[in-house]
Amino acid sequence: MLFRALTAFCFTFLVACSTPTAAPGTGQQVIAIGVGSTLELAKLEAIRFALSKSIPQYVVTDRQIIDDEIKKDIVASTMNGFVSDIEILDQFVDESGFVNVTVRVAVSDKRIRDYVARFGADTDTSEGSQVDGSQIANSIERQRAINAAEKRRRDEQWTTAQALATRLFADYPSPATEVSIGDISFKSNDPDTLYIRYDYDLREEWRQSFWQKARAIDQLVTDSGRSNVIEVCPTSRLNFPVRDDRCMRLPGTDDQVKFWSGYTTKKNTLSTHIMLVPIFDKSHAYLGCDQFQIDDGEINGSYRKVRPSRAMIGPISPVFFNGFIDYRHAKKVGMVQGPWDSTNGDYQYVALDGHFFIWGPDPTAFNFMGDDEDSQKIRRTYNSRIFYNDTFNAEYYYPFIAVKKGGKFYRDLAVDKGHGNYELLCREEGLLRHSKRL
């Protein structure tokens, strides 16, 4: 076939359980990454590998050995009937121009079992004290092969989870967030003081995509049997309590995952969110950039000084939570306690070891009923003459969020190389956005 001529690589894995997005009766959920010169060729390559990985799973289950020719036969045969549904989880074009696609494929259990059964051997043994030594020896070798295949499969699950994790934070922070000016005002008795309120939140489509991919990675990690994990939890009251099935497990080896869950020695977060605001006047001249840090929260050992984060992502929760902790889960991890809540007679927790938080709900959760969180808000006070004077009047504001990491500023951690100077990033992004208005 045409797509076999395509040079590509693919990681695949089998998730032997149903997911919230799976339709009843669709069978196994197999997630695969395909690479191709077009989207359709990438999808076909992912389906091909997903089907090729479905047979070994049944071989392990049924303790049968299927040779390479039979495996190739099913892969080369028609895909109709074996695949009942396909869903795209993520897609992007890499630096070489190839389309990379992550898909969830629903594979028919019954059809593959029926196919494999056609090549099964009769393993019944005769009664009596005499045994078939050759058959026992073959069975031992068969079991060793099965065990080795299962280990390879679990290792591959982990490798695939790591590969998917590198794309988990694509478009964060700037394209993934929406920022607006909620209000500009001054008081009649004090016209020299200007008040500006900035409203910001995660874009719903990005939040949906993030949790969809995180849930797939969690299934991979679980199937791999690895314990080197870091968990990500939503902060919405609709998704509490914090417990095993609400927080998704991610590979603890991924640099981005470690970044968002880390602390400095002073117990402040490593992640530093800043708001950048390029400003233009009515004649479209660039006036400059306002910048200020978004509070990432603080943990310094003193309950009175512990405060939640104002950022979208980080190891310190944007909200205090008590009564929302599932203590089965909490026994496994250390908790950082905030102020004492006299109403409930408990501490308010703001951080859990080996965890980080994302603002808002997990819309892929089975109990999701809508977002109950308002957008985050920051109020700033300025001298009004900075923006409105005899020389110019500020007319256009383009606020956006960037992340400072390793001395550089990023608008998209997945693809940007970083700017050493925030003013250059602010001007560049401002000119780009303002050009779209002209």
C-alpha positions as CSV (number, residue, x, y, z in Angstrom):
1,M,0.0,0.0,0.0
2,L,1.0,3.6,-0.5
3,F,1.5,4.4,3.2
4,R,3.9,1.5,3.6
5,A,6.4,3.4,1.4
6,L,6.4,6.3,3.8
7,T,9.3,6.5,6.1
8,A,7.9,7.0,9.6
9,F,8.1,5.8,13.1
10,C,5.4,5.1,15.6
11,F,4.9,4.5,19.3
12,T,1.8,2.5,20.2
13,F,0.2,1.0,23.2
14,L,-2.8,-0.9,24.3
15,V,-5.1,0.3,27.0
16,A,-7.1,-2.7,28.2
17,C,-10.0,-0.7,29.8
18,S,-12.8,1.6,28.7
19,T,-12.6,5.3,28.8
20,P,-15.2,8.0,29.3
21,T,-15.1,8.8,25.6
22,A,-15.5,5.2,24.4
23,A,-18.8,4.2,23.0
24,P,-20.5,1.1,24.5
25,G,-19.3,-2.1,22.8
26,T,-16.4,-0.6,20.9
27,G,-13.9,-2.9,22.6
28,Q,-10.3,-2.1,23.4
29,Q,-9.0,1.5,23.4
30,V,-5.7,1.6,21.6
31,I,-3.8,4.9,21.4
32,A,-1.1,5.3,18.8
33,I,1.1,8.0,17.3
34,G,1.5,8.1,13.5
35,V,3.8,10.2,11.3
36,G,3.0,10.9,7.6
37,S,3.3,13.4,4.8
38,T,-0.4,14.1,5.2
39,L,-2.9,13.8,8.0
40,E,-4.6,10.8,6.3
41,L,-1.3,9.0,5.8
42,A,-0.4,9.7,9.5
43,K,-3.8,8.3,10.6
44,L,-3.4,5.2,8.5
45,E,0.1,4.5,9.9
46,A,-1.2,4.9,13.4
47,I,-4.1,2.5,12.7
48,R,-1.7,0.0,11.2
49,F,0.5,-0.1,14.3
50,A,-2.5,-0.1,16.6
51,L,-3.8,-3.2,15.0
52,S,-0.4,-4.9,14.9
53,K,-0.2,-4.3,18.7
54,S,-3.6,-5.7,19.4
55,I,-2.7,-9.3,18.4
56,P,0.3,-9.7,20.8
57,Q,-2.0,-8.7,23.7
58,Y,-4.4,-11.6,22.9
59,V,-1.4,-13.9,22.4
60,V,-0.4,-13.1,25.9
61,T,-3.9,-13.6,27.2
62,D,-4.6,-16.8,25.4
63,R,-1.0,-18.1,25.8
64,Q,-0.7,-18.7,22.0
65,I,2.2,-18.0,19.7
66,I,1.5,-16.3,16.4
67,D,4.4,-16.1,14.0
68,D,5.5,-13.0,12.1
69,E,3.8,-14.1,8.9
70,I,0.4,-14.2,10.6
71,K,1.0,-10.8,12.2
72,K,1.9,-9.4,8.9
73,D,-1.3,-10.9,7.4
74,I,-3.6,-9.1,9.7
75,V,-1.8,-5.9,9.3
76,A,-1.8,-6.1,5.5
77,S,-5.5,-7.2,5.4
78,T,-8.4,-4.9,5.4
79,M,-8.9,-2.7,8.4
80,N,-12.7,-2.7,8.0
81,G,-14.3,-4.6,10.9
82,F,-11.3,-4.5,13.2
83,V,-11.5,-0.7,13.8
84,S,-14.9,0.6,14.9
85,D,-14.0,4.2,15.8
86,I,-11.0,6.6,15.6
87,E,-10.6,9.9,17.5
88,I,-7.8,12.4,17.0
89,L,-6.3,13.5,20.4
90,D,-3.5,15.8,19.0
91,Q,-1.9,16.7,15.8
92,F,0.9,19.1,14.7
93,V,3.4,19.5,11.9
94,D,7.0,18.9,12.9
95,E,10.1,20.8,11.8
96,S,10.6,18.4,8.8
97,G,7.0,19.1,7.6
98,F,5.6,15.8,8.5
99,V,2.2,15.5,10.2
100,N,2.3,13.9,13.7
101,V,-1.0,12.6,15.0
102,T,-2.1,11.0,18.2
103,V,-5.3,8.9,17.8
104,R,-7.4,6.7,20.0
105,V,-8.6,3.7,18.1
106,A,-11.5,1.5,19.1
107,V,-10.5,-2.1,18.2
108,S,-13.1,-4.9,18.1
109,D,-12.3,-7.5,20.7
110,K,-14.4,-10.3,19.2
111,R,-13.1,-10.0,15.6
112,I,-9.5,-10.1,16.7
113,R,-10.1,-13.0,19.1
114,D,-11.9,-14.9,16.3
115,Y,-9.0,-14.2,13.9
116,V,-6.3,-15.4,16.4
117,A,-8.4,-18.5,17.3
118,R,-8.0,-19.7,13.7
119,F,-4.3,-20.2,14.3
120,G,-4.5,-21.6,17.8
121,A,-2.9,-25.0,18.5
122,D,-4.5,-27.8,20.4
123,T,-2.9,-27.8,23.8
124,D,-4.9,-30.7,25.4
125,T,-2.7,-33.3,27.2
126,S,-3.6,-37.0,27.4
127,E,-4.4,-38.6,30.7
128,G,-2.0,-40.9,32.5
129,S,1.4,-40.8,34.1
130,Q,3.4,-40.4,30.9
131,V,4.0,-36.8,29.9
132,D,5.1,-35.3,26.6
133,G,8.6,-33.9,27.4
134,S,8.8,-32.0,24.1
135,Q,5.4,-30.4,24.7
136,I,6.5,-29.3,28.3
137,A,9.7,-27.9,27.0
138,N,7.9,-26.0,24.3
139,S,5.4,-24.7,26.8
140,I,8.3,-23.4,29.0
141,E,9.9,-21.6,26.1
142,R,6.5,-20.3,25.1
143,Q,5.9,-18.9,28.6
144,R,9.4,-17.3,28.6
145,A,8.6,-15.6,25.3
146,I,5.3,-14.4,26.6
147,N,6.9,-12.9,29.7
148,A,9.6,-11.2,27.6
149,A,6.9,-9.9,25.3
150,E,4.9,-8.5,28.2
151,K,8.0,-6.7,29.6
152,R,8.7,-5.2,26.2
153,R,5.1,-4.1,25.9
154,R,5.2,-2.4,29.4
155,D,8.5,-0.7,28.5
156,E,6.9,0.5,25.3
157,Q,3.9,1.9,27.2
158,W,6.3,4.0,29.3
159,T,8.3,5.2,26.3
160,T,5.1,6.2,24.6
161,A,3.9,8.0,27.8
162,Q,7.1,10.0,27.8
163,A,6.7,10.9,24.1
164,L,3.2,12.1,24.7
165,A,4.2,14.1,27.7
166,T,6.5,16.3,25.7
167,R,3.4,17.7,23.8
168,L,1.2,18.0,26.9
169,F,2.0,21.7,27.5
170,A,2.0,22.8,23.8
171,D,0.8,26.4,23.4
172,Y,1.3,27.2,27.1
173,P,1.2,29.9,28.4
174,S,0.3,32.6,25.8
175,P,-1.8,30.8,23.2
176,A,-3.4,28.6,25.9
177,T,-4.7,31.6,28.0
178,E,-7.1,34.4,27.3
179,V,-6.4,37.8,28.9
180,S,-8.5,40.9,28.7
181,I,-8.8,44.3,30.4
182,G,-11.9,44.0,32.5
183,D,-12.1,47.6,33.6
184,I,-10.2,50.9,33.3
185,S,-11.4,53.6,35.7
186,F,-10.4,56.6,37.9
187,K,-12.1,58.4,40.8
188,S,-13.5,61.8,40.2
189,N,-11.7,63.2,43.3
190,D,-8.4,61.7,42.1
191,P,-8.0,61.8,38.3
192,D,-4.2,61.2,38.6
193,T,-4.7,57.6,39.7
194,L,-5.7,55.1,37.1
195,Y,-7.1,51.6,38.0
196,I,-6.8,48.8,35.5
197,R,-8.2,45.3,36.1
198,Y,-6.8,42.3,34.1
199,D,-8.9,39.2,33.7
200,Y,-7.3,35.9,32.6
201,D,-8.2,32.2,32.3
202,L,-7.3,29.1,30.4
203,R,-9.0,28.7,27.0
204,E,-11.6,26.0,27.2
205,E,-10.4,24.2,24.1
206,W,-6.9,24.0,25.5
207,R,-8.2,22.8,28.9
208,Q,-10.2,20.1,27.1
209,S,-7.2,19.0,25.0
210,F,-4.8,19.0,28.0
211,W,-7.0,16.8,30.2
212,Q,-7.8,14.5,27.3
213,K,-4.1,13.9,26.6
214,A,-3.3,13.7,30.4
215,R,-6.0,11.0,30.8
216,A,-4.4,9.0,27.9
217,I,-0.9,9.3,29.5
218,D,-2.3,8.3,32.8
219,Q,-3.6,5.1,31.3
220,L,-0.3,4.4,29.7
221,V,1.7,5.0,32.9
222,T,-0.7,2.8,34.8
223,D,-0.3,0.0,32.3
224,S,3.5,0.3,32.3
225,G,3.6,-0.4,36.0
226,R,6.2,2.4,36.6
227,S,6.1,4.3,39.9
228,N,8.3,7.3,38.9
229,V,5.3,9.6,38.4
230,I,4.1,13.1,39.2
231,E,0.3,13.8,39.4
232,V,-1.6,16.7,38.0
233,C,-4.9,17.7,39.7
234,P,-7.7,20.1,38.8
235,T,-8.7,22.8,41.3
236,S,-12.4,23.0,40.6
237,R,-14.8,22.1,43.4
238,L,-16.6,20.0,40.9
239,N,-13.6,17.7,40.6
240,F,-12.7,17.5,44.3
241,P,-11.9,15.5,46.5
242,V,-8.3,15.2,45.4
243,R,-7.9,11.4,45.1
244,D,-6.3,8.8,42.8
245,D,-9.0,8.9,40.1
246,R,-9.2,12.7,39.9
247,C,-5.4,13.3,39.5
248,M,-3.7,12.1,36.3
249,R,-0.3,10.3,36.6
250,L,2.5,11.7,34.3
251,P,6.0,10.5,33.8
252,G,8.2,12.0,36.5
253,T,11.1,12.0,34.0
254,D,9.7,14.7,31.7
255,D,11.4,18.1,32.0
256,Q,8.1,20.1,31.8
257,V,6.3,17.9,34.3
258,K,9.2,18.3,36.7
259,F,9.3,22.1,36.1
260,W,5.7,22.6,37.0
261,S,5.8,20.5,40.1
262,G,9.1,21.9,41.5
263,Y,10.1,24.2,44.3
264,T,13.1,26.3,45.0
265,T,15.1,25.8,48.2
266,K,13.1,28.8,49.6
267,K,9.9,26.8,48.9
268,N,8.8,29.3,46.3
269,T,7.8,27.8,42.9
270,L,10.3,27.5,40.1
271,S,7.7,28.6,37.6
272,T,7.4,32.3,37.2
273,H,4.4,33.7,35.4
274,I,4.5,37.3,34.2
275,M,1.9,39.5,32.5
276,L,3.2,41.6,29.6
277,V,1.2,44.4,28.2
278,P,2.3,46.0,24.9
279,I,0.6,49.4,24.4
280,F,0.0,51.5,21.3
281,D,-1.5,55.0,20.8
282,K,-4.2,56.1,18.4
283,S,-1.7,56.7,15.6
284,H,-0.5,53.0,16.0
285,A,2.8,54.0,17.5
286,Y,4.3,51.5,20.0
287,L,4.4,53.2,23.4
288,G,6.1,50.5,25.5
289,C,5.5,47.5,27.7
290,D,4.0,47.2,31.1
291,Q,5.1,44.0,33.0
292,F,4.3,42.6,36.4
293,Q,4.6,39.2,38.0
294,I,1.6,36.9,38.6
295,D,1.9,35.6,42.1
296,D,2.9,31.9,42.1
297,G,2.1,31.6,45.8
298,E,4.4,31.1,48.7
299,I,5.3,28.3,51.1
300,N,7.9,29.3,53.7
301,G,6.9,27.2,56.7
302,S,4.8,29.8,58.4
303,Y,1.1,29.1,58.2
304,R,0.3,32.8,58.4
305,K,2.4,33.5,55.3
306,V,1.3,30.6,53.2
307,R,-0.8,31.9,50.3
308,P,-2.4,30.3,47.2
309,S,-1.1,30.8,43.7
310,R,-2.6,33.2,41.2
311,A,-1.1,31.3,38.2
312,M,-2.8,28.9,36.0
313,I,-0.3,26.0,36.6
314,G,2.0,25.3,39.5
315,P,2.8,23.2,42.6
316,I,0.8,25.6,44.9
317,S,-2.9,25.4,44.4
318,P,-4.7,28.5,43.3
319,V,-7.3,27.8,46.0
320,F,-7.2,26.6,49.5
321,F,-8.9,23.2,49.9
322,N,-9.9,21.4,53.1
323,G,-12.6,18.8,53.3
324,F,-11.8,18.1,49.7
325,I,-8.8,15.9,50.4
326,D,-9.4,12.2,50.1
327,Y,-7.4,10.8,53.0
328,R,-6.8,7.5,51.3
329,H,-4.9,9.5,48.7
330,A,-3.3,11.9,51.3
331,K,-1.7,9.1,53.2
332,K,0.6,8.5,50.2
333,V,1.9,12.0,50.0
334,G,3.1,14.9,52.2
335,M,0.8,17.9,52.5
336,V,1.7,21.5,53.0
337,Q,-0.8,23.1,55.4
338,G,-2.1,26.6,55.2
339,P,-4.2,28.5,57.9
340,W,-6.5,26.7,60.3
341,D,-10.1,26.6,59.3
342,S,-12.1,27.0,62.6
343,T,-15.4,26.2,60.8
344,N,-14.3,22.7,59.7
345,G,-11.6,22.2,62.4
346,D,-9.0,21.4,59.8
347,Y,-6.0,22.9,58.0
348,Q,-6.4,24.3,54.6
349,Y,-4.0,22.6,52.2
350,V,-2.3,24.4,49.4
351,A,0.2,21.8,48.1
352,L,0.8,18.0,47.9
353,D,4.3,16.5,47.4
354,G,4.7,15.1,43.9
355,H,1.7,17.0,42.6
356,F,0.9,20.2,40.7
357,F,-2.4,21.9,39.9
358,I,-4.2,23.4,37.0
359,W,-6.8,26.1,37.4
360,G,-10.4,25.1,36.8
361,P,-12.1,21.7,36.2
362,D,-11.2,18.6,34.3
363,P,-13.9,18.6,31.6
364,T,-13.2,15.0,30.7
365,A,-14.1,13.7,34.1
366,F,-17.1,11.4,34.3
367,N,-18.9,13.8,36.8
368,F,-18.2,17.0,34.9
369,M,-21.2,19.3,35.0
370,G,-19.7,22.7,33.8
371,D,-17.1,25.2,35.0
372,D,-17.9,26.8,38.3
373,E,-14.7,28.9,38.5
374,D,-14.5,32.6,37.6
375,S,-11.5,33.9,35.8
376,Q,-8.6,35.1,37.8
377,K,-8.3,38.9,38.3
378,I,-5.4,41.3,38.9
379,R,-6.0,44.9,39.8
380,R,-3.2,47.4,39.1
381,T,-2.8,51.1,40.1
382,Y,-1.0,53.6,37.9
383,N,-0.3,57.3,37.5
384,S,-2.7,58.2,34.8
385,R,-0.2,60.6,33.2
386,I,1.9,57.6,32.2
387,F,-0.8,56.6,29.7
388,Y,-2.7,59.9,29.1
389,N,-0.8,63.1,28.7
390,D,-0.2,66.0,26.3
391,T,2.1,63.8,24.1
392,F,0.1,60.7,23.6
393,N,-3.0,58.7,24.7
394,A,-2.9,55.0,25.1
395,E,-5.5,53.4,22.9
396,Y,-4.6,49.7,22.3
397,Y,-3.6,47.2,25.0
398,Y,-2.6,43.6,24.2
399,P,-2.0,41.8,27.5
400,F,-0.6,38.3,27.4
401,I,1.0,35.8,29.8
402,A,4.6,34.6,29.5
403,V,6.7,32.2,31.6
404,K,10.2,32.9,32.9
405,K,12.4,29.8,33.0
406,G,16.1,29.6,33.3
407,G,16.6,33.3,32.8
408,K,14.5,33.4,29.6
409,F,11.0,34.4,28.8
410,Y,8.6,32.1,26.8
411,R,5.2,32.6,25.2
412,D,5.0,28.9,24.2
413,L,7.3,26.5,26.2
414,A,6.9,23.7,23.7
415,V,8.3,25.5,20.6
416,D,9.9,28.8,21.7
417,K,13.7,29.1,22.1
418,G,13.1,31.9,24.7
419,H,13.9,35.6,24.8
420,G,16.6,36.9,27.1
421,N,14.8,40.2,27.4
422,Y,11.1,40.5,28.2
423,E,10.9,43.9,26.5
424,L,11.9,42.3,23.2
425,L,9.3,39.6,23.6
426,C,6.6,42.1,24.5
427,R,7.4,44.4,21.6
428,E,7.5,41.4,19.1
429,E,4.2,40.0,20.3
430,G,2.6,43.5,20.5
431,L,3.5,44.3,16.9
432,L,2.2,41.0,15.7
433,R,-1.1,41.4,17.4
434,H,-1.5,45.0,16.4
435,S,-0.8,44.2,12.8
436,K,-3.8,42.0,12.7
437,R,-6.0,45.0,13.7
438,L,-4.7,47.3,10.9
